[in-house]
Amino acid sequence: MLDDAVHAILSAYPTIHSACRRRQLRDPVSGRSLSDHQAGILEHLDPETPITVSDLAARLRVTSATASLQLTQLARLRLVSRGRDDVDARRAQVRLTEAGVRLRGLRSLLDPERVRQAMARLDPPEQNAVVAGLRLLAGAAGSLPGESANPRRSPRPSRRPPRR
């Protein structure tokens, strides 16, 4: 029974993700759009605690130059601010602005409107069953050992080989 449930979830998820994934993020205040990639960068930043460009690059698994180019675009949109490290002025630090925090809060893997359209195709009892099932699964997944309760704050390991 459990193996059948796991198979059903693994089979259904790609269809749901493909049909309902967010393609871009639009700021309701400014009307500007961000690509999913640009919005993803905001997930790694914080308004209070700055991060160096090189640390961000490591999290994103890109070079510092690539991260810097992305940050330049986000800075132009006033979503991030850059400053100098207090200890080492050669190092640039980045943090989210208020607008960046607002946009990051809007980000979701799934497009709410597309999910709404899909849910509207179901009868109310089916809608309730979907919501109840997803809440149960999310609760169980969130209690798995070794997983961060807040994926925004857990950096991804670098794919770069260690320096010698």
N, C-alpha and C positions, 0 to 999 in steps of 0.2 A: 504493500500500500504506500509506504513512504517513498520507495523508489519511483513509483508511478507519479506521485505528487511532485517529486524533484524533476522528473522528466517533463512533466506538464509545464512547470514553471520555466525550465530552461528552454523549452520549445516556444512558449508564448512570449517570453521577454524580448527576443530580437524583433518580433513583429510590433510589439507595443513601442519599443524604443524607436524603431525606424519610422513608424507612423506618427508618433507624438513628440519626437525630440525637437528641442528648440533649435532653430537655425540661426537666429540672431536675437540680440537683446536690445530693446528700445527703451531709452530713458524717457519716462512720461513727462518729465519737467522740460528737458531741452529738446526732446524729439530725436536726438542722435541715436544711431544704431551702432552696436558693437558686434563684431563677429563672436562666435562661440569661443574661439581661441583667445581673443582679447579679454573676454569676460572671465575666462578660466584663469588668466594671470591675476586678476583681482582676488581670486580665492586664496592666493598665497601671500597677500599683503594685509597689513593691519594699520589702522589709523594712529595707534599709540606707539607701537613698537616698530621702529624702522628695521629694514633688512637691507643688506648690501646687495648691489647688483650681482656680484659674483655668487653670493649665497642664493639669490633668486634664480640665477642661471643654472646652478646645480640642481635646485628643486625642479626646474622645468626641463632639465636634461638638454640644455642648449649651451652655446658659447656665451660668454659675457657680451660680446658684440651683438649677437642676435637678441639677447634680452634687452640690451640698451636700446636697440632700434624699436622694439615693441613698447618699451617704457616711454620713449620719446613721443610716440603716437598717443599713448594714454595721457601723458603730461599735457600735450596740446589740447586734449579734450577736458583737461582739468580734473582728471580722475585720480591722478597720483601726483605727489610732489616729491621733488628731489632736494637733497641737502648733502652737506659734507659730514663725514664721520667726525665726532668731537675728538677722538683719539688720533686718528690718522686722516688728515685732510685730503689725502690722495684718493680716498675711498668714498664713493657716492653711496648715499643711503636713500631708500625709497619708502614712502608710506602712502596709505590711502587718504584722499581728501574726503570731505563730507559727501560730495557727489559720487565718489568711488564707493563709499560705504553704502549709499542709497542703491546704486546699481548692483552691487554685490548681493544686497539683500533681495533683489528681484530675481536673481539667477536661480534657475532650476534646470535639471537635466531635461525635463519634459516641458513642453509648451502648454501652459494652462488652458488656452483656448482649444487646442487640439484634443486634450484630455476631456474637456467639457463636451466637445462634439462627439467623441467616442462614447462617453458615459450617457449622453442623451439618446443614443441608439438602444440603450438597455431599459427594461422595465424597472420601476422603483425598487422592487425586491432584489433584483439582480444588482442594481447600483449599490444597495446596502450590503449585499454579500461581498462585492468587490472591495468596498471600503473596509469592511470588517476583516476580510482575509489579508489585505495588504497591511493593515495596522498590526495584526497578529504577527505576520512574517517580519515586519520591520522591527517590532519589539524583540522578537527572538534573535534576529540578526544583530541588533544593537548590543545584545548581551553576550555575544560570542567572545571568548577570551582572545586577547592580543589585538583587538580592534579598537581604534580610537572612537570615542563617542562623538567627537567633532572632527570629521575628516578635513575640514578647512585648515586646521592647525597642525596636521600631521604631514611633514614634508616627505616627498617621495625620495627614495635613495637615488644617488647619482649613478648613471650608467658609465661614467668616465672611469678608465682604469686609474689606480692610484699613481701619484707622481713618484718618481724614483730619485 
